Amino acid sequence: MGQHRLPSPAGRRRLGALALGAGGALLLPAVAAHAEPKPSLEQVQRQVDTLYEEAEAATEQYNGLQERQQQLQARTGTLQQELAVQQGRFNALRETLGAVAAAQYRTGGLDPAVRLMLTSDADDFLESAGRQDTAAATQVGALEQLKGQQRRLDQLRAETAGRLGELDGARQAAAAKKAEVQGRLAEVQRILGGLKAGERARVLAGDRPAASRSSARTPYTGPATGRTKDILDFAHAQLGKPYVYGATGPGSYDCSGLTLKAFAAGGVSLPRTSQAQFAAGQKIDKSQLQPGDLVFYYADLHHVGIYLGDGKLLHAPRTGKTVEIVGVDVMPYAGAVRY
């Protein structure tokens, strides 16, 4: 029987490593790469709709901040002009009083009793003294006026400084809100960029059937007359124009920008934001809706459109869409007003 040679120490080490490697391969469980499940198109649609709603709500807040900024800017400008005028008056009055004081210093060095003893004409002295008393009284009045001017200047400076501080705060808040809007819209674009062309088209079209909306630019042919007809004529002429946040025409609009300009065409001045437009109007029940009424949506009233009659609404919907006509119940109804 032949002899079996044992492996050398180095060989035994190689065999051990191979055995360990093989055992390790057998003992370690296989780890498969696990990808997150792809969201359904309906989930993507809901996510996009939510982001658009958040962007529109932020847009109305941005519009309000912009309006506040403009008001503060106008008030600050008025205050600064008034401050300049009052400062000029103050400076002129102070110069006049300074000249009077210098003249008195030069001519009024003698005590009145001594001047009476030295004068050769007592009547002339007494008449002069009377004039001086009158001048002194006038000077006292001028000094009081100067003090009043100084108080007014101090008040104006304080109010101007306060308004400038508010204006700076409004600018910063508007910039932050604008960045918030842009962030929401950028997220929408990121999501849409991950879809196929057909899927993207379906999401952009929304969940409303095509038959329920129209953006064809047709003239108003309803029963309204007078200023209501002027409003609806203008609104119909904007059909098909794009929604752009913060826009008030003529080439694009956001929701409250469209209602603002449409009502202006009828001679009615509206506040800038949808919430303010709701607050300023006469509240009506949904059953009372007439052509030309404003209809508001969502709990925070961040969307508004113009009622056309026959259950139809004309509005600027959201980014990526154009001014269109839809059914009045296409969004969560919140209220209506009449002007």
C-alpha positions in Angstrom: 0.0 0.0 0.0 1.4 3.3 -1.0 2.2 6.1 1.4 0.2 9.3 1.3 2.2 12.5 1.6 0.9 15.2 3.9 0.7 18.7 2.5 3.4 21.0 3.4 2.7 23.7 6.1 2.3 26.3 3.4 -0.1 24.1 1.5 -2.1 23.4 4.6 -2.5 27.2 5.1 -3.7 27.6 1.5 -6.2 24.8 1.9 -7.4 26.2 5.2 -8.0 29.6 3.6 -9.9 28.0 0.7 -12.0 26.0 3.1 -12.8 29.1 5.2 -13.6 31.0 2.1 -15.9 28.3 0.9 -17.5 28.0 4.3 -17.9 31.7 4.6 -19.7 31.7 1.2 -22.0 29.0 2.4 -22.7 30.6 5.8 -23.2 34.3 4.6 -26.8 34.9 3.4 -27.1 36.5 0.0 -28.1 40.2 0.2 -30.2 41.4 -2.7 -30.3 45.1 -3.5 -33.8 46.4 -2.4 -35.1 49.5 -4.3 -37.9 51.6 -3.0 -41.1 50.8 -4.8 -41.9 53.2 -7.5 -44.9 55.4 -6.6 -48.0 55.0 -8.7 -49.1 57.7 -11.1 -52.0 58.5 -8.8 -49.6 59.0 -5.9 -47.4 61.2 -8.1 -50.5 63.2 -9.1 -51.5 63.8 -5.5 -48.0 64.8 -4.6 -47.8 67.3 -7.5 -51.2 68.7 -6.7 -50.3 69.2 -3.1 -47.1 71.0 -4.0 -49.0 73.2 -6.5 -51.6 74.1 -3.8 -48.8 74.9 -1.3 -47.1 77.1 -4.0 -50.3 78.9 -4.7 -51.1 79.5 -1.0 -47.5 80.8 -0.6 -48.1 83.0 -3.7 -51.1 84.7 -2.1 -49.0 85.3 1.1 -46.2 86.7 -1.1 -48.8 89.0 -2.9 -49.9 90.3 0.5 -46.4 91.0 1.6 -45.7 92.8 -1.7 -48.7 95.0 -1.2 -47.7 95.8 2.4 -44.2 96.6 1.1 -45.6 99.0 -1.5 -47.8 100.7 1.1 -44.8 101.1 3.5 -42.7 102.4 0.7 -45.3 105.0 -0.2 -45.7 106.1 3.4 -42.0 106.2 4.0 -41.5 108.4 0.9 -44.2 110.8 2.2 -42.7 110.9 5.6 -39.2 111.6 4.2 -40.6 114.5 2.1 -42.5 116.0 5.1 -39.4 115.6 7.2 -37.3 117.6 4.6 -39.9 120.4 4.5 -40.2 120.6 8.3 -36.4 120.5 8.7 -36.2 123.5 6.2 -38.7 125.4 8.2 -37.0 124.6 11.5 -33.6 125.8 10.1 -35.1 129.1 8.8 -36.8 129.8 12.1 -33.7 129.1 14.0 -31.6 131.4 11.8 -34.2 134.2 12.2 -34.1 133.9 16.0 -30.4 133.7 16.0 -30.2 137.0 14.1 -32.6 138.7 16.5 -30.7 137.4 19.5 -27.4 138.8 18.1 -29.0 142.2 17.5 -30.3 142.4 21.0 -26.9 141.4 22.4 -25.3 144.3 20.4 -27.9 147.0 21.4 -29.4 145.8 24.7 -26.4 146.0 27.0 -27.7 148.8 29.3 -30.3 148.3 32.0 -33.6 150.1 31.1 -33.5 152.2 34.3 -30.0 153.5 33.4 -31.0 154.2 29.8 -34.0 156.2 31.1 -31.7 158.4 33.3 -29.4 159.1 30.3 -32.1 159.8 27.7 -33.1 163.4 27.0 -36.5 162.3 25.8 -38.5 160.2 28.2 -41.5 159.8 25.8 -39.2 158.5 23.1 -37.7 156.0 25.5 -41.0 154.7 26.7 -42.2 154.3 23.1 -39.0 152.4 22.3 -39.5 150.3 25.4 -43.0 149.4 24.3 -41.7 148.4 20.9 -39.1 146.2 22.6 -41.8 144.6 24.7 -43.7 143.8 21.6 -40.6 142.4 19.9 -39.8 140.4 23.0 -43.3 138.9 23.0 -42.9 138.1 19.3 -39.6 136.4 20.1 -41.2 134.4 22.8 -43.9 133.2 20.4 -41.2 132.4 17.8 -39.3 130.4 20.4 -42.5 128.4 21.2 -43.0 127.8 17.5 -39.4 126.6 17.3 -39.9 124.1 20.1 -43.1 122.9 18.4 -41.1 122.4 15.2 -38.5 120.5 17.1 -41.1 118.1 18.6 -42.6 117.6 15.1 -39.2 116.8 13.7 -38.5 114.3 16.4 -41.8 112.6 15.8 -41.3 112.5 12.1 -37.8 111.0 12.5 -39.1 108.3 14.8 -42.0 107.4 12.6 -39.8 107.4 9.5 -37.2 105.1 11.2 -40.0 102.8 12.3 -41.5 102.6 8.8 -38.1 102.0 7.3 -37.6 99.1 9.8 -41.0 97.7 8.8 -40.2 98.1 5.1 -37.0 96.2 5.5 -38.8 93.4 7.4 -41.5 93.3 4.7 -38.9 93.0 2.0 -37.1 90.1 3.8 -40.4 88.3 4.4 -41.4 88.7 0.7 -38.1 87.4 -0.4 -38.4 84.4 1.9 -41.9 83.7 0.7 -40.8 84.0 -2.9 -38.1 81.5 -2.3 -40.7 79.2 -0.7 -42.8 79.4 -3.9 -39.9 78.7 -6.1 -38.8 75.8 -3.9 -42.3 74.1 -4.3 -42.3 74.6 -8.0 -38.7 73.3 -8.3 -39.8 70.2 -6.5 -42.7 69.7 -8.9 -40.2 70.0 -11.8 -37.9 67.4 -10.2 -40.8 65.0 -9.9 -42.1 65.6 -13.4 -38.5 65.2 -14.7 -38.5 61.6 -13.5 -41.6 60.6 -15.4 -42.0 59.3 -19.0 -43.5 61.7 -21.5 -46.9 60.0 -21.4 -47.0 59.9 -17.6 -45.9 63.6 -17.4 -48.7 64.6 -19.8 -51.3 62.8 -17.7 -50.1 64.4 -14.5 -50.0 67.9 -16.0 -53.5 67.4 -17.4 -54.7 66.8 -13.9 -57.5 64.5 -12.8 -60.3 66.5 -14.5 -61.7 65.2 -17.7 -60.9 67.4 -20.7 -64.6 68.1 -21.3 -64.9 69.8 -18.0 -62.5 72.7 -18.8 -61.9 75.1 -21.6 -59.2 77.7 -22.3 -60.5 78.7 -25.8 -60.6 82.5 -26.0 -64.3 83.1 -26.8 -66.3 86.3 -26.0 -68.7 86.4 -23.2 -72.3 85.8 -24.5 -74.2 85.5 -21.2 -77.0 87.6 -19.8 -74.9 90.0 -17.7 -75.1 93.7 -18.4 -73.4 96.9 -17.2 -70.2 96.7 -15.2 -70.7 92.9 -14.7 -70.6 92.5 -18.5 -67.4 94.6 -18.6 -65.8 92.3 -15.9 -66.8 89.1 -17.7 -65.8 90.5 -21.2 -62.3 91.3 -19.8 -62.0 87.9 -18.1 -63.0 86.0 -21.2 -60.4 87.9 -23.2 -57.7 86.5 -20.9 -58.6 82.8 -21.6 -55.5 80.8 -22.6 -53.0 83.2 -20.9 -50.5 81.4 -18.6 -50.6 81.4 -14.8 -47.6 83.1 -13.3 -47.3 83.6 -9.6 -47.4 87.3 -8.6 -48.6 88.4 -12.1 -51.4 90.9 -12.7 -51.3 91.0 -16.5 -51.5 91.8 -19.2 -49.7 88.7 -20.5 -50.1 86.4 -17.5 -51.9 86.2 -14.1 -52.2 84.5 -10.8 -55.7 83.8 -9.5 -56.2 87.1 -7.5 -54.3 89.1 -10.1 -56.8 88.0 -12.7 -59.8 89.0 -10.6 -58.1 92.3 -9.6 -57.7 93.4 -13.2 -61.1 92.0 -14.4 -63.0 94.0 -11.8 -60.9 97.0 -12.5 -62.2 96.8 -16.1 -65.7 97.1 -14.6 -64.7 100.1 -12.4 -64.4 98.1 -9.2 -61.2 98.4 -7.1 -60.3 95.1 -5.3 -57.6 94.4 -2.7 -54.6 92.4 -4.0 -54.9 89.0 -2.4 -57.7 86.4 -2.5 -58.1 86.5 1.3 -58.5 90.3 1.3 -60.9 90.1 -1.6 -63.1 87.8 0.4 -62.9 90.0 3.5 -63.9 93.1 1.6 -66.9 91.7 -0.3 -70.5 91.0 0.6 -70.8 87.4 1.7 -73.4 85.3 -0.1 -74.6 81.8 0.0 -73.6 79.3 -2.7 -77.3 79.1 -3.7 -77.3 82.8 -4.4 -74.4 82.8 -6.9 -74.9 85.1 -9.9 -72.6 85.9 -12.9 -69.7 88.2 -11.7 -69.6 86.9 -8.1 -66.2 85.8 -6.7 -65.9 82.2 -5.6 -63.2 81.1 -3.1 -61.6 77.7 -2.5 -59.7 75.8 0.2 -59.9 76.5 4.0 -57.4 79.3 3.8 -59.1 81.0 0.8 -55.9 80.9 -1.2 -57.7 80.5 -4.6 -60.4 82.7 -6.2 -62.3 82.7 -9.5 -65.2 84.5 -11.2 -68.6 82.8 -11.5 -70.0 82.9 -15.0 -73.4 81.3 -14.3 -74.7 77.8 -15.2 -72.3 76.2 -12.7 -69.2 77.6 -14.5 -66.1 79.3 -13.1 -63.4 81.3 -14.9 -60.0 81.3 -13.1 -56.2 81.3 -13.4 -55.5 77.8 -12.0 -51.9 77.2 -11.2 -48.3 77.1 -12.6 -48.2 75.1 -15.8 -51.8 75.9 -16.7 -53.6 78.8 -18.4 -56.7 80.8 -17.6 -59.6 78.5 -18.1 -63.3 77.8 -17.5 -64.2 74.9 -15.2 -67.0 73.6 -13.2 -67.6 75.6 -10.0 -67.2 72.4 -7.9 -63.9 71.4 -9.3 -62.1 72.5 -6.0 -63.0 72.5 -2.3 -65.5 75.3 -2.1 -65.0 77.8 0.8 -67.3 80.8 0.1 -68.4 83.5 -2.2 -68.8 87.3 -2.2 -70.4 90.0 -4.3 -69.2 93.5 -5.1 
